[in-house]
Amino acid sequence: MSKEKFPMTPAIRVLLKNNCAFSSHLYPYEEHGGTAHSAHCLGVDEYAVIKTLIMEDEHRQSLIVLMHGNRKVSTKELARRLGVKAIS
């Protein structure tokens, strides 16, 4: 691992603490750029970018959805499959 500068996130702290090898892939932030922007900057297909979506049901129960960058989540379909009224 090189001595490059990168944001110090909780995940990076865990990697460093446990001597895990990793490499950062930084790109410039773009307002509303989404996964299309990150995929373009990293030179990968948008499908290869995984986005993390934090949602909750009507009981305020949290859930995390990992989704390919070029896909959308239907909250109505997700709610139906989970047997809840609504997801937001």
VOKOLFI-664126 format. One record per residue (C-alpha): residue number from 1; residue in three letters; x, y, z. Coordinates in Angstrom, 2 decimals. Layout:
<pts>
resi NUM&resn ALA&c1 X&c2 Y&c3 Z $
...
</pts>
This chain:
<pts>
resi 1&resn MET&c1 0.00&c2 0.00&c3 0.00 $
resi 2&resn SER&c1 1.39&c2 3.39&c3 -0.96 $
resi 3&resn LYS&c1 1.46&c2 6.45&c3 1.29 $
resi 4&resn GLU&c1 -1.21&c2 8.27&c3 -0.74 $
resi 5&resn LYS&c1 -3.63&c2 10.74&c3 0.87 $
resi 6&resn PHE&c1 -7.25&c2 9.64&c3 1.12 $
resi 7&resn PRO&c1 -10.26&c2 10.40&c3 3.32 $
resi 8&resn MET&c1 -10.03&c2 8.67&c3 6.70 $
resi 9&resn THR&c1 -13.31&c2 6.78&c3 7.00 $
resi 10&resn PRO&c1 -14.30&c2 4.24&c3 9.67 $
resi 11&resn ALA&c1 -13.83&c2 1.46&c3 7.10 $
resi 12&resn ILE&c1 -10.29&c2 2.62&c3 6.30 $
resi 13&resn ARG&c1 -9.48&c2 2.78&c3 10.01 $
resi 14&resn VAL&c1 -10.51&c2 -0.87&c3 10.38 $
resi 15&resn LEU&c1 -8.40&c2 -1.88&c3 7.37 $
resi 16&resn LEU&c1 -5.35&c2 -0.05&c3 8.71 $
resi 17&resn LYS&c1 -5.81&c2 -1.38&c3 12.25 $
resi 18&resn ASN&c1 -5.91&c2 -4.94&c3 10.91 $
resi 19&resn ASN&c1 -3.02&c2 -4.46&c3 8.47 $
resi 20&resn CYS&c1 -5.24&c2 -5.25&c3 5.48 $
resi 21&resn ALA&c1 -3.89&c2 -4.41&c3 2.06 $
resi 22&resn PHE&c1 -6.12&c2 -2.09&c3 0.04 $
resi 23&resn SER&c1 -5.95&c2 0.57&c3 -2.60 $
resi 24&resn SER&c1 -8.05&c2 3.69&c3 -2.89 $
resi 25&resn HIS&c1 -9.77&c2 4.73&c3 -6.09 $
resi 26&resn LEU&c1 -10.48&c2 8.44&c3 -5.70 $
resi 27&resn TYR&c1 -12.32&c2 10.60&c3 -8.19 $
resi 28&resn PRO&c1 -13.58&c2 14.20&c3 -8.11 $
resi 29&resn TYR&c1 -16.98&c2 14.77&c3 -6.53 $
resi 30&resn GLU&c1 -19.75&c2 15.92&c3 -8.84 $
resi 31&resn GLU&c1 -23.10&c2 17.13&c3 -7.49 $
resi 32&resn HIS&c1 -25.76&c2 14.59&c3 -8.56 $
resi 33&resn GLY&c1 -23.12&c2 12.67&c3 -10.52 $
resi 34&resn GLY&c1 -24.20&c2 9.33&c3 -9.15 $
resi 35&resn THR&c1 -22.82&c2 6.03&c3 -10.29 $
resi 36&resn ALA&c1 -22.57&c2 7.19&c3 -13.92 $
resi 37&resn HIS&c1 -19.97&c2 9.77&c3 -12.87 $
resi 38&resn SER&c1 -17.98&c2 7.40&c3 -10.65 $
resi 39&resn ALA&c1 -18.01&c2 4.67&c3 -13.31 $
resi 40&resn HIS&c1 -16.79&c2 7.13&c3 -15.95 $
resi 41&resn CYS&c1 -13.99&c2 8.44&c3 -13.70 $
resi 42&resn LEU&c1 -12.89&c2 4.94&c3 -12.70 $
resi 43&resn GLY&c1 -13.09&c2 3.59&c3 -16.25 $
resi 44&resn VAL&c1 -15.52&c2 0.79&c3 -15.44 $
resi 45&resn ASP&c1 -18.99&c2 -0.18&c3 -16.56 $
resi 46&resn GLU&c1 -21.69&c2 1.40&c3 -14.38 $
resi 47&resn TYR&c1 -22.98&c2 -2.13&c3 -13.64 $
resi 48&resn ALA&c1 -19.69&c2 -2.79&c3 -11.78 $
resi 49&resn VAL&c1 -20.29&c2 0.12&c3 -9.38 $
resi 50&resn ILE&c1 -22.26&c2 -0.99&c3 -6.32 $
resi 51&resn LYS&c1 -24.37&c2 1.65&c3 -4.63 $
resi 52&resn THR&c1 -25.53&c2 1.42&c3 -1.02 $
resi 53&resn LEU&c1 -29.08&c2 2.61&c3 -0.38 $
resi 54&resn ILE&c1 -30.34&c2 3.12&c3 3.17 $
resi 55&resn MET&c1 -34.11&c2 2.74&c3 3.49 $
resi 56&resn GLU&c1 -36.75&c2 2.10&c3 6.13 $
resi 57&resn ASP&c1 -40.22&c2 0.62&c3 6.33 $
resi 58&resn GLU&c1 -43.32&c2 2.17&c3 7.88 $
resi 59&resn HIS&c1 -42.21&c2 0.89&c3 11.31 $
resi 60&resn ARG&c1 -38.91&c2 2.77&c3 10.92 $
resi 61&resn GLN&c1 -37.05&c2 -0.54&c3 10.60 $
resi 62&resn SER&c1 -33.88&c2 0.16&c3 8.64 $
resi 63&resn LEU&c1 -32.68&c2 -1.86&c3 5.70 $
resi 64&resn ILE&c1 -29.69&c2 -1.61&c3 3.43 $
resi 65&resn VAL&c1 -29.94&c2 -2.34&c3 -0.28 $
resi 66&resn LEU&c1 -26.83&c2 -3.00&c3 -2.36 $
resi 67&resn MET&c1 -27.59&c2 -2.42&c3 -6.02 $
resi 68&resn HIS&c1 -25.69&c2 -2.33&c3 -9.31 $
resi 69&resn GLY&c1 -25.10&c2 1.28&c3 -10.33 $
resi 70&resn ASN&c1 -27.17&c2 1.09&c3 -13.48 $
resi 71&resn ARG&c1 -30.23&c2 -0.39&c3 -11.74 $
resi 72&resn LYS&c1 -33.10&c2 1.24&c3 -9.85 $
resi 73&resn VAL&c1 -34.99&c2 -0.02&c3 -6.80 $
resi 74&resn SER&c1 -38.77&c2 -0.12&c3 -6.92 $
resi 75&resn THR&c1 -39.73&c2 0.67&c3 -3.33 $
resi 76&resn LYS&c1 -43.27&c2 -0.58&c3 -4.01 $
resi 77&resn GLU&c1 -41.97&c2 -3.94&c3 -5.25 $
resi 78&resn LEU&c1 -39.48&c2 -4.17&c3 -2.38 $
resi 79&resn ALA&c1 -42.24&c2 -3.47&c3 0.16 $
resi 80&resn ARG&c1 -44.45&c2 -6.13&c3 -1.45 $
resi 81&resn ARG&c1 -41.68&c2 -8.72&c3 -1.34 $
resi 82&resn LEU&c1 -40.85&c2 -7.91&c3 2.28 $
resi 83&resn GLY&c1 -44.53&c2 -7.98&c3 3.29 $
resi 84&resn VAL&c1 -44.64&c2 -4.37&c3 4.54 $
resi 85&resn LYS&c1 -46.83&c2 -1.44&c3 3.56 $
resi 86&resn ALA&c1 -44.19&c2 1.00&c3 2.46 $
resi 87&resn ILE&c1 -40.46&c2 1.55&c3 2.03 $
resi 88&resn SER&c1 -38.89&c2 4.99&c3 1.91 $
</pts>
